[in-house]
Every structure is written in C-alpha cells, then in structure tokens.
Amino acid sequence: MQVMAELSLYPLADSFIPTIKSFLERINCYDELTVTTCSTSTQVTGEYQRVMEILGAEMQRTHEEVGQAVFVAKFLNFDAMQSRSDD
C-alpha cells in the first residue's frame, strides 16, 4: 500500500531554519522515499509502513535535538483512491 504524507515543521526556537533543513536533508537520504519540498510543506511518498517508520524516527530525532517543535501532517492512501476510480 502506498501513502503520501504532506508535512510542515514548525520548530519552536529562534533559529528554526537549520532545524528544518536538517530534517529535509535526512528524509532525502532514504532512496525508497519520493520527497517533494514546496515553500510551506514537504510531500513524502512511498510504501505505507516504511514511510511511517522513517517519519516516526526522524520526527523523534527532531524533537530530541530541538526540544519543542510542531509537525502538521496529512496522509493520503493511494491504493484506496485507485480502487475507487476503478469502480
């Protein structure tokens, strides 16, 4: 099953840009993910379980390194959308 997650990161720190850049650099290192970054959010696409594992680990790392940070996320299941359009 495929999923697309759209994420926005809001570090609650004075120096927020390095935190955002670090997170984006880390998730771009995973070959199994397709990552598209826009001005206010990043879309991460891949196999459902793997996307969730990676995002969980990298979000936790961000929280551990920065302290407080807000992640806003939306998730879209591609396989469910495909099966509906086949009807």
C-alpha positions as CSV (number, residue, x, y, z in Angstrom):
1,M,0.0,0.0,0.0
2,Q,1.3,3.4,-0.9
3,V,0.9,6.6,1.1
4,M,1.6,10.3,0.6
5,A,2.3,12.4,3.7
6,E,2.3,16.1,3.5
7,L,4.3,17.6,6.4
8,S,5.0,21.1,7.7
9,L,7.6,21.6,10.5
10,Y,7.5,24.5,12.9
11,P,10.4,24.4,15.4
12,L,9.7,26.5,18.5
13,A,13.1,28.0,18.5
14,D,14.7,31.3,17.5
15,S,16.9,29.6,14.9
16,F,14.3,27.5,13.1
17,I,15.7,27.3,9.5
18,P,18.7,25.0,10.4
19,T,16.3,22.5,12.1
20,I,14.0,22.4,9.0
21,K,17.0,22.0,6.6
22,S,18.4,19.2,8.8
23,F,15.0,17.3,8.8
24,L,14.7,17.7,5.0
25,E,18.3,16.5,4.4
26,R,17.7,13.4,6.5
27,I,14.5,12.4,4.8
28,N,16.0,13.0,1.4
29,C,18.7,10.3,2.2
30,Y,16.1,7.5,2.0
31,D,16.1,6.0,-1.5
32,E,12.7,4.4,-1.0
33,L,11.0,7.7,-0.5
34,T,10.0,10.3,-3.1
35,V,10.3,13.7,-1.5
36,T,9.0,16.9,-2.9
37,T,9.6,20.1,-1.0
38,C,7.5,23.3,-1.5
39,S,7.6,26.6,0.2
40,T,5.4,25.6,3.2
41,S,5.3,21.8,3.2
42,T,7.0,18.7,2.0
43,Q,5.3,15.7,0.4
44,V,6.8,12.2,1.2
45,T,5.6,9.3,-0.9
46,G,6.4,5.6,-0.5
47,E,5.3,2.2,0.9
48,Y,3.0,2.9,3.8
49,Q,4.8,1.0,6.6
50,R,8.2,2.3,5.6
51,V,7.1,5.9,5.3
52,M,5.6,5.7,8.8
53,E,8.8,4.1,10.3
54,I,11.0,6.7,8.7
55,L,8.9,9.7,9.6
56,G,8.5,8.4,13.2
57,A,12.2,8.0,13.6
58,E,13.1,11.4,12.0
59,M,10.4,13.3,13.9
60,Q,11.6,11.8,17.2
61,R,15.1,12.8,16.3
62,T,14.0,16.4,15.6
63,H,12.2,16.5,19.0
64,E,15.2,15.2,20.8
65,E,17.6,17.7,19.1
66,V,15.4,20.8,19.2
67,G,13.0,20.3,22.1
68,Q,9.7,21.6,21.1
69,A,8.6,21.5,17.5
70,V,5.2,21.2,15.8
71,F,4.7,18.8,12.9
72,V,1.5,19.2,10.9
73,A,0.7,16.2,8.7
74,K,-1.9,15.0,6.2
75,F,-1.9,11.4,4.9
76,L,-3.4,10.1,1.6
77,N,-3.7,6.4,0.9
78,F,-3.1,6.0,-2.9
79,D,-4.3,2.4,-3.1
80,A,-7.8,3.3,-1.7
81,M,-8.1,6.1,-4.2
82,Q,-7.1,3.8,-7.1
83,S,-9.6,1.1,-6.2
84,R,-12.5,3.7,-6.0
85,S,-11.7,5.1,-9.5
86,D,-11.8,1.5,-10.9
87,D,-15.4,1.1,-9.9
